[in-house]
Amino acid sequence: MSAPARPTAQAVSRRPGCAILAFIGAVLLLINEYPLGAVLLLFITGVYLVVDQHKAKQAVELHRIRSLQSTEITGYHAMSPGEFERAVAFLCERDGCADVRVIGGAGDLGADVIATAPDGRGIVIQCKRYGPTTKVGSPDLQRFGGTCYSVHRAHVAAIVTTSVFTRPAVNYGTAQGIRLVDNGALAGWATRTGPTPWM
């Protein structure tokens, strides 16, 4: 997830057409020709400028959020798998989960983090700290799907990754009700600009 080029409010709102419309309206008012048309023209120009400024602010805020998320994902890529599991557990605790435990390792039967959601539902999360070019595939989901509900009795089962999911993995996850949290969704969760996996 690379950081996008930074827009500025000035660059986004640069509209030479507005200046021309305002100038024409002002001239018409000054020479007292078509005063109603001139006022209407100036009003339309003002509305356009207000809308344009709002769009400029939205673009700047969107860039700020994307930069924040990009920095967050870069930090997760630098972690070891164990550190990543602990980081996901921290996010669960931060967002109100109780009984958060990291149980990843040999014999974990697919569960890396177990927690209780704020509403009382049991959460089981598998963490995949993969590089950006390694996708989480359908076999990964099938192994997790075989234990998350039957063994761990999850109400919410999720796989959280620093990468993305293949199309077959998405199809399997959707069919089995497994929440798929890819790098973008993880960044949104971590920066509080997106939902938690249990929402």
Helices and strands as residue ranges (DSSP letters): H 9-12, H 16-30, H 35-77, H 81-94, E 98-102, E 113-116, E 122-128, H 138-145, E 156-161, H 167-176, E 178-181, H 183-190
